[in-house]
Amino acid sequence: MAKNNDLARIIGGCKSGDAESFSEVVDIYASRLYGYFYRLTGDREASDDLLSELFVKLVEKISSFKDGSFESWLFKIASNIFYDYLRGKQRQKKSFEVRKRQFESEVTEAKLSSNERIDKLQTQLGRIDTDTRELIMLRFYSQASFKEIAAMRSEPIGTTLSKLHRGLKKLRELMEC
């Protein structure tokens, strides 16, 4: 801790732009101010950033320091910087929450539209004849090959392919309505 006479000399040097005087202020107050920020944030990186910001503000605002307690003035700046930091975190949190709600809304809409399409598909499948519906189910739900489906149905593969093609075309038309 600097004595009052030394502190007055250091502050005078800072006001005149003397880099050595600013260095002395950093030497005197850095550890206490870092501890202050660390106790408030619990985050080493944030504390380092806030401390750096404080010393930049000190350079910018030293001319506004008049008489009184330099330490109180310095800690008041530190307090203001901390509250600015908190407001910034709140804005980030609110922004994150807004984006999260938008994303959840989009996902819900996509699920709903997907569910609606599934319901419509189920309804339209019910409007296709049973034989064609079975072909479509074998191909797309059991993932059977065309050859396997033709063998199961005891029909030539060309017949199976053409029935399936006509059935899918009909289903597409029904889905577009």
C-alpha positions as CSV (number, residue, x, y, z in Angstrom):
1,M,0.0,0.0,0.0
2,A,1.4,3.4,-1.0
3,K,1.6,6.2,1.5
4,N,-0.6,9.3,0.9
5,N,2.4,11.4,-0.4
6,D,3.5,8.6,-2.7
7,L,0.0,8.0,-3.9
8,A,-0.5,11.7,-4.6
9,R,2.7,11.7,-6.7
10,I,1.6,8.5,-8.5
11,I,-1.8,9.9,-9.3
12,G,-0.3,13.2,-10.5
13,G,2.0,11.2,-12.8
14,C,-1.0,9.2,-14.1
15,K,-2.8,12.4,-14.8
16,S,0.2,13.7,-16.8
17,G,0.3,10.4,-18.8
18,D,3.4,8.9,-17.2
19,A,3.5,5.2,-18.0
20,E,5.6,4.4,-15.0
21,S,3.0,5.9,-12.7
22,F,0.3,3.8,-14.2
23,S,2.5,0.8,-13.7
24,E,2.9,1.6,-10.0
25,V,-1.0,1.8,-9.7
26,V,-1.2,-1.6,-11.3
27,D,1.5,-3.0,-8.9
28,I,-0.3,-1.5,-5.9
29,Y,-3.9,-2.5,-6.7
30,A,-3.9,-5.4,-9.2
31,S,-4.0,-8.3,-6.7
32,R,-6.7,-6.7,-4.6
33,L,-8.9,-5.8,-7.6
34,Y,-8.3,-9.2,-9.1
35,G,-9.5,-10.8,-5.8
36,Y,-12.5,-8.5,-5.8
37,F,-13.5,-9.6,-9.3
38,Y,-12.7,-13.3,-8.6
39,R,-14.9,-13.3,-5.5
40,L,-17.7,-11.8,-7.5
41,T,-17.5,-13.9,-10.6
42,G,-15.8,-17.2,-9.4
43,D,-14.2,-17.2,-12.9
44,R,-10.5,-16.6,-13.4
45,E,-10.8,-15.7,-17.1
46,A,-13.6,-13.3,-16.5
47,S,-11.6,-11.8,-13.5
48,D,-8.6,-11.2,-15.8
49,D,-10.8,-9.6,-18.4
50,L,-12.5,-7.3,-15.9
51,L,-9.2,-6.3,-14.4
52,S,-7.8,-5.5,-17.8
53,E,-10.9,-3.5,-18.6
54,L,-10.5,-1.6,-15.3
55,F,-7.0,-0.5,-16.0
56,V,-8.0,0.7,-19.5
57,K,-10.8,2.7,-17.8
58,L,-8.3,4.0,-15.3
59,V,-6.2,5.5,-18.2
60,E,-9.3,6.9,-19.8
61,K,-10.8,8.4,-16.6
62,I,-7.9,9.4,-14.4
63,S,-8.4,13.1,-15.3
64,S,-11.8,12.9,-13.7
65,F,-10.4,12.0,-10.3
66,K,-10.4,15.0,-8.0
67,D,-9.8,14.9,-4.3
68,G,-10.9,12.1,-1.9
69,S,-10.1,8.5,-1.6
70,F,-8.4,7.2,-4.8
71,E,-9.0,3.7,-3.6
72,S,-12.8,4.3,-3.3
73,W,-12.8,6.0,-6.7
74,L,-11.0,3.0,-8.2
75,F,-13.3,0.4,-6.6
76,K,-16.3,2.4,-7.7
77,I,-15.1,2.0,-11.3
78,A,-14.5,-1.7,-10.6
79,S,-18.0,-2.0,-9.3
80,N,-19.4,-0.3,-12.4
81,I,-17.4,-2.6,-14.6
82,F,-18.7,-5.6,-12.7
83,Y,-22.3,-4.5,-13.1
84,D,-21.8,-3.9,-16.8
85,Y,-20.4,-7.4,-17.0
86,L,-23.5,-8.8,-15.3
87,R,-25.9,-6.8,-17.6
88,G,-24.0,-8.2,-20.6
89,K,-24.4,-11.8,-19.2
90,Q,-28.1,-11.1,-18.7
91,R,-28.4,-9.9,-22.3
92,Q,-26.6,-13.0,-23.5
93,K,-28.8,-15.3,-21.4
94,K,-32.0,-13.6,-22.7
95,S,-30.7,-13.8,-26.3
96,F,-29.9,-17.4,-25.7
97,E,-33.3,-18.1,-24.3
98,V,-35.0,-16.4,-27.2
99,R,-33.0,-18.4,-29.7
100,K,-33.7,-21.6,-27.7
101,R,-37.5,-20.9,-27.8
102,Q,-37.4,-20.2,-31.5
103,F,-35.5,-23.4,-32.1
104,E,-37.9,-25.4,-30.0
105,S,-40.8,-23.8,-31.8
106,E,-39.3,-24.7,-35.2
107,V,-38.6,-28.3,-34.1
108,T,-42.2,-28.6,-32.7
109,E,-43.6,-27.3,-36.0
110,A,-41.4,-29.7,-38.0
111,K,-42.6,-32.6,-35.8
112,L,-46.2,-31.5,-36.2
113,S,-45.9,-31.2,-39.9
114,S,-44.1,-34.5,-40.0
115,N,-46.9,-36.1,-37.9
116,E,-49.5,-34.5,-40.1
117,R,-47.8,-36.0,-43.2
118,I,-47.7,-39.4,-41.5
119,D,-51.4,-39.2,-40.6
120,K,-52.2,-38.2,-44.2
121,L,-50.0,-41.0,-45.6
122,Q,-51.8,-43.5,-43.4
123,T,-55.2,-42.2,-44.6
124,Q,-54.2,-42.2,-48.2
125,L,-52.7,-45.7,-47.9
126,G,-56.2,-46.8,-46.7
127,R,-57.7,-45.6,-50.0
128,I,-55.4,-47.8,-52.1
129,D,-56.4,-51.4,-52.9
130,T,-55.1,-54.0,-50.4
131,D,-52.8,-55.7,-52.9
132,T,-51.0,-52.5,-53.8
133,R,-50.9,-51.4,-50.2
134,E,-49.2,-54.7,-49.2
135,L,-46.6,-54.2,-52.0
136,I,-45.7,-50.8,-50.7
137,M,-45.5,-52.0,-47.1
138,L,-43.3,-54.9,-48.1
139,R,-40.9,-52.7,-50.0
140,F,-40.7,-49.7,-47.7
141,Y,-41.4,-51.1,-44.2
142,S,-39.9,-54.6,-44.3
143,Q,-37.3,-53.3,-46.8
144,A,-37.6,-56.4,-48.9
145,S,-36.0,-56.3,-52.3
146,F,-38.0,-56.5,-55.5
147,K,-36.8,-60.0,-56.1
148,E,-37.8,-61.1,-52.6
149,I,-41.3,-59.5,-53.0
150,A,-41.8,-61.2,-56.4
151,A,-40.8,-64.6,-54.9
152,M,-43.2,-64.1,-51.9
153,R,-46.0,-63.2,-54.2
154,S,-45.1,-66.0,-56.7
155,E,-45.2,-63.5,-59.6
156,P,-42.6,-62.4,-62.2
157,I,-40.4,-59.5,-61.0
158,G,-41.6,-57.3,-63.9
159,T,-45.2,-57.6,-62.7
160,T,-44.2,-56.7,-59.1
161,L,-42.2,-53.7,-60.3
162,S,-45.1,-52.4,-62.5
163,K,-47.7,-52.9,-59.7
164,L,-45.5,-51.1,-57.3
165,H,-44.8,-48.3,-59.7
166,R,-48.5,-47.7,-60.4
167,G,-49.3,-47.9,-56.7
168,L,-46.6,-45.3,-55.8
169,K,-47.9,-43.0,-58.5
170,K,-51.4,-43.3,-57.2
171,L,-50.2,-42.7,-53.6
172,R,-48.3,-39.6,-54.8
173,E,-51.4,-38.2,-56.5
174,L,-53.5,-38.8,-53.4
175,M,-50.9,-37.1,-51.1
176,E,-50.9,-34.0,-53.4
177,C,-54.6,-33.5,-53.0
